[in-house]
Amino acid sequence: MKLATQDKPFFPKDFKDKLQAIGRMGFDAFEIDGKILVDHFDEVKRATELTGIPIAASCGGYRGWIGDFDRDHRMMAISDITVILERLSMVSGRGIVVPAAWGMFSKRLPPMEAPRSEEEDTAVLLESLRQLDEAAGRTGTIIFLEPLNRYEDHMVNKLEDAYALLRAGSFANVKIVADFYHMNIEEQHIDISLRQAGEAIGHVHLADSNRYEPGQGHLDFTPGFKALKDNHYEGYMTFECRVLGVPEEEAYRASVRYIQHLWESA
């Protein structure tokens, strides 16, 4: 398995020190905020060269959403993501994690009636993904489409929702993010959903049932890990979580060991 992590407040601020620290914790790579990558590109690139710790992917750091209700905001998101993809290609990053939207609207919270139909949502997402698929093709990168739970997004909640968009668009450079926290809420059977998505899974996010580091909640990772192994998954698995244990760095190290054990025994 290949483990990556997003940034944490207790990591060093200097990029070289940060990458060295996550290497000591047992991580193989770093998942970086897109704006940080663009604004501090030279420093990030030097740090990866000096430490040998690569940038696995990017997550966030752009304006707007690809499924934004406002067209100008969608175009802004596509423009920003394209720039991030260009930078990722220069540090051998695999791609960028992109949800349809985050925190824009939920059908499970008032007013619960979206201002756009499901058919319009689909058309908007397919158009945005078409443009990003082309940008990813030019840069040799991947768009990792991430389903979010029903309280954070109203458009793409399950792996099958993302898979339907991939089939409809016949995209060459779009894959799916399987996030265990969101799947814990949305999927009836995580392992079955992962098997059905198969090779369309391009990236994995790890967090326990309470969004803290794996091992601090009640989520059973083993069936999902078995499914990923059966799918011959070889991509990164990124810790995207808050840290509950103290001291934080040791708790994070312990979580890495916990996940490595579960993966090996799956």
Helices and strands as residue ranges (DSSP letters): E 2-5, H 15-25, E 29-32, H 34-39, H 41-51, E 55-59, H 71-90, E 95-99, H 118-139, E 142-146, H 159-169, E 174-179, H 180-186, H 190-197, G 198-200, E 201-206, H 222-230, E 236-239, H 248-265
